[in-house]
Amino acid sequence: MTAPHDTAPGAGGPLAGLRVLDLATLFAGPIAATMLGDFGAEVIKVEHPVKPDPSRGHGPSKDGVGLWWKLLGRNKRTITLDLSKPGGRRTLLRLAAGADVIVENFRPGTLERWELGWPELSAANPRLVLARVTGFGQFGPYASRPGFGTLAEALSGFAAITGEPDAPPTLPPFGLADSIAGLATAYAVMTALTARERTGAGQIVDMAIIEPILTVLGPQPLWYDQLGYIQPRTGNRTQNNAPRNAYRTSDGTWVAVSASAQSVAERVMRLVGRPELIDEPWFASGEERAAHADLLDEAVGGWIARHTRTEVLAAFAKAQAAIAPIQDVRDVMADPQYRALGTLTTLHDPELGRMRMQNVLFRLSATPGAIRWAGRPHGADTDAVLTELGLTAEELAALRAEGAL
């Protein structure tokens, strides 16, 4: 049995001893740093003294404190540093000398303009891994453009296949491409660190947000290359199997049904009282069932519409047919499976008190991750971190006078 999530404040985690400098903002780079911090890495969030990470102001706030930041900034110590100032540059190089990873998402050429490019950073620390997360990558015709996850969702083909057939392409109402790129960046960083164990040298990770989302879209480029096939928008349906849709129950709620497996499709049709459809020649193929989706949706949707959600879920469970309620966040917070997994956890925040948020991403049986604290105030750890680095009170005062802190 896998151990539950460990959220004890003192938990070290498997990445304890790894030091990460998070210079990034909005959202892929910071997500990657959060993933590393959740499993024990010491993450130092470096923000501009007067222009903090904009995620602090994204979305709803409580008592003037941005809630999204509490999630994104968890397990990070926060310092301020203006990298465009000479003192800020010198201080970052001192921090880099003792770091394992830097995550940044400035437009290509920005670090170089500050004389903080790879030649300077690797000279300060040859073992450093520099993760560069941008919309379009470090080179190519789009490299200098401003890039956001929304643009990646458009460029990758995601929006083109999302939505109803007769409706406009649909963009997700959350940071999908950024989140996927954040997870991919954490994976890339760990890959580079593993390579460092063999070579002794660090390297650059070039992560373009437009690429991971294209990867998770599956074989679309291969289909087009080999067949000239362009996947259309199909709404909640798929061209690979049926029945597969969202169906409304008699009490006005919605459920999602998937019959990807032949055996499940047969169970569903028996359950809804249409076993004769199983004997149709086309029923044995998922693609052929999808071609008859109107008929199958009428059968499944009609039966579901005559029953409450509780009745539908119970009947499908008894028949071992795949179904799930379509839940909003209120349902998610009370869901028994999420509760059993410890997917949501409760912690105490000095600013806002008790709060619940998503737990660390996965469970490790021997070396679990932990949320040690939620996102901290802007610059809360500047003096502590830089004093630990060896800066004196006089040096800190000089940096402040320069505007570097």
N, C-alpha and C positions, 0 to 999 in steps of 0.2 A: 504493500500500500504506500502510495506517495505521501510524503509528509505535507501538512498544510503550510500555507504561507507563513513565514516568520516576519512579524512586524515589530519585534523587540527593538527599542531604540539603540541598544548597544551591539546589535548583530554586525559582525564584520563583513561577511559575504565573501564569495570566491574571488572577487576583484579587489579585495583590500590590498592596499599598497600601490595601486595604480592611481596616478594623478592625471586628471583631465582638466584642461583649460577650455571653457566654453565661451567663445567669443561671438557665437552666432545668435541670430534673432529669427523669429517668425518663419517657420516652426520646425522644419525638418532637422536642422542642426541641433537645436536645443532638445528635441525629442531623443536624438541619438545619445546625447550626453546624459539625459535622464535615465535611459535604459542602462547605461554603464553605472551611474550612481546608485541605481536600485540594487545592484549586486555588489556593492561595496567600494567602488572606485571613489576616490576623493575628487569631487568635481568643484572647481572654482569658476563661478559665473562672473565674467568680466563684462561690465556694462559701462557705457559712456556716462560721465558724471552728471550731465544735464539731460541726456536723451536715453533713458533706460530702455530695455527690451520692450517693444510695443505690446507684447502679450500681456504686460501688466495692466493695460487698459482695454484689452479685448473682451467683449462680452460683459455679462452682468458682474456687478461688484457688490460687496457688502461692507457697509461702514467706510466706503471709499477705497476698499482693498479689492483689487481684481482677483476673481476666483480662479480663472484659467491659470494665472500665474502660480497659484498655490499647487496646482497639479504639475505644471511644466517645470517649476522651479524647485520641486522637492529634492531633497538630498544634495542641494548645492549650497556652497558658501558663496556669498555675494560680495564682490568688490567693484569699485569704480576705477576706471583708467581710460584716459584719452590717448589712444595710440598714435594720434597725429602729432602729439607734443613730444619733444625730445626726451623729457623725463618719462613720459608714458612708454615710449619705445624702449628706453633702457630698462625700465622696470619689467616690461613684458619679456625681454630677452633673459633677464634674471629668472623670471618665473619659468620660462621655457627650458632653461638649463636643468631644472629639477622635475620637469613634467615628462609624462609618457605620450600624451596625446593632446593635440590642439584641434578643436572643431571650430571652423569659421565659415561664414557665408557672405563675405563681402563680394562685390562684383570683381571679376578677374582684373588684376592690376592694382587693386587698392592696397593690399599689403605691400606690394612691391613699391608703390609710391611712397609709403612710409618707411621704406628700407627694412621691411619685416617679411620679405619673401623667403622662399625656401633656402636660398644660399645663406642668408643671415640666421634663420632659425636652425638649420641643420648644422651650421658652424657652432652655434651655441650648444647644440645637443644632437650629436649624430644618430642617437637612438630614437629620436622623436618621430612620431607618426602625425602627419598633418592631414586632417580630413577637411577637404574643401568642398562645401555643399552649395551649389548654385542652381539656378533654374535650368541652365542649358549647358553646363560644363565649362571647362577652362579654355576651350578653343572652338573654332567653327563660326559660321556667319551670325549666329544668334548670341554668342558668348557675352557680348557687352550689353545686351538688353536687360532691363529689369525683369526678373522672373519670379513668378509665384505659382503655388500649387494649382490654382485655377487654370493657368495657362497650360500646365502639364496635362490636366484633365481634358482640355480641349485638343491639344496637339497629339496626344497619344492615341486618340481614337476612342477613349472611354466615353466622352459625352455623345459621340456619334451613335453609339449603340445603346444608350441609356434613355429610357422614356418610351412612350407609346408610339406606335408606327405612324400615326397621323398627327403627332404633336412635335414641338421643337426638341432638339437635343437637350438633355438635362444634365446640369452640373450638380454635384453633391453639395448638401448644405453644411458641410464640415470639411476639415482639412484632409481629405483622402490622400491625395498625391504626396503632400508633405509628410503624413504619417507613415506611408509606405516607404518613402525615401529615408525617414528617420530610422526605421527598423533596418533598412538595408545598410545605412551608414554604420550603425552599431555592429552589424555583421562584418562589414568591410574593415572596420577598425580592429575587431578581434582577429580577423584574418591577417592583417598587417602585423599585429603584435605577435601572432604565432610565427609568422615568417621571421620576425626579428629574433626570436629565440634561436633560429638556425643561423641567421646571417650576422646578427649583432647590430644591424643597421636599420634605421627607420626608413620611411618612404612617404610618398604623397598618395592620399586617396582622393580621386577626382570623382565626385558624385554629382550627377546631373539629375535633378528632380524629374525630368521628362522620361528617364529611362526605367526606374523600378516599376512605375505604373504600367508601362508598356509590357514589362516582363509578366506581371500578374494578369494581364489580359489574355494570356494563353497563346494558342497557335494561330492567331489571326494573320500575322505576316506570312506564316508558312502556308496557310490556306490560300492566301492571295497569290503567293509566289507559284504554287503548284497548280492551282485551279482557277485563279482569277476570281475567287469567291470573296465577296464583301459582306460581312455580317450586318444584317439590318437591325433596326430597332424593333423589338418584339414585346415591349412592356414587361409584364411579369411572366410571360411565357418564354420558352426556349425552343429552338429548333431541333434540340437533341432528344427531347422526351416529353411525354405528357401522361397524365395530367400534372401540371406544374403551374400554380397560380396562387393569388390571394383571393380568398372567398369570404363572403360576409355571412355571419350567423344570424339566427332569428332575433337575438337580443342586441344586434347592431355592432358587434365586435367583428374582428377579422382574424382569420387563420391562414397560414401558409402550408400548402401541401406540395410535396415533392415525390415523384414516382420514378426516380432515375433507374432503379433496379426493376427488372421484369417481375420478380416475385412480389414486390411492393405494389406495382401497378395492378397486378391481379387481385391482391388483397383489397385495394381501394375499391375496385369495381364490384367485388362481392359485397363489401360493406355497404355501398350506396345502392345496392339492389339492381345492378346491371351486369350480372355475370355473363350474359350472352355476348357481351362485347369482347370478352376474352377470346372467344372462338373465331373472331374475325381474323382473316389472314394478316391484315395490317397490324394487329395488336402486338405481334411478337417482336416488332422492331420499334425502338424508341423514336427513331426519325419518322417512321410511318405513323406512330401514335401522335407525334407532334403535328403531322399533316391533318389529323382529325381532331385537333384540339377543341374546335367549336363543339363537337359532339360530346367529347369527354368533359369539357368544362360545364356543359349543360347538365350532364349527369351528376357530376360531383358537386357543382355549385348549387344545383337544385336541392340535393339532399341536405347539404350543409345549411342552406337557407331555412330549412324547416326545423332546425334544432338549435338549441342554445350552445354557447361556446363550451360550457362545462360538459354538456352531452356529447358534443362533437369530439372533444379531446379524449373523453373516456372511451368512446366507441373506437376511435382510431388506435388508442393504446391497447385496447383489448384485441384488436385485429392485427396488431404489430405493423401498422401502417404509419409512414413518416408524416408527422404534422407538428406544427408549433404555433402557439398564439403569436400574433403580431403585437408586440409589446411596446409601450412607450416607457420613458424613464421611470415612471412611478412603478410600473410592473417589474422592470428590471431590478429596482432596488429591493423588491420583496420576493424575487424569484427564488424558489428553494434550491435549484441547482447552482445558481451563482452563490447562494449562501453556503451551500455545502463545500464548494470549491474555495471559498474565501476570496472570491473575485473582487468584492468590495470590502474595504476595511475602514475602521474608525480610528482617528488619531486626534490628538489635542494640539491646537495651534495657539501660540502665545497671543496672536493678534485677534483671531476670530473664535477661539475656543474649539468645541467639538466639531469635527467635520468628517464626512465620508467621501471617499474617492476610490477610483480603481486601484487595486493592489498591484504588486509587481507582476510582470507579464507572464511568468511561468513558475512552476514549482520545481525546485531541485531537492532531492530527498536528503542529501548530506550537507549541502552548503547553500541554504536558501537565501534569497534576497530579502530586503527589508526597507520600509519607509522610515527613515530616522527623523525627518521633519518635513513639513510642507514648505513651499516657497517663502523665502525670507525677504525682509524689506530691502530696498535698493541700497547697496553699499554697506549692508550691516556688518560685514566681516572685513572691510578694507584694512583697518588698522591691525587687526589680529593677524590676517594672512601676511601682510607686508612686514610686520614685526617678526613673524616667524621666518620670513625670508632673509632677515638680517638688517632691514632698514631701521635707521635710528629715528628718534622723534624729530630731530633736525631735518633729516632727509624727507620725512613725511610732510613736514611743514613747508619745505621748499617745493615739493611736488604740488601741494595745494596752492601755493602762491603762483605757480606756473599755470594752474588750471588743469593739471594732469590727473588730479584725483577729484 
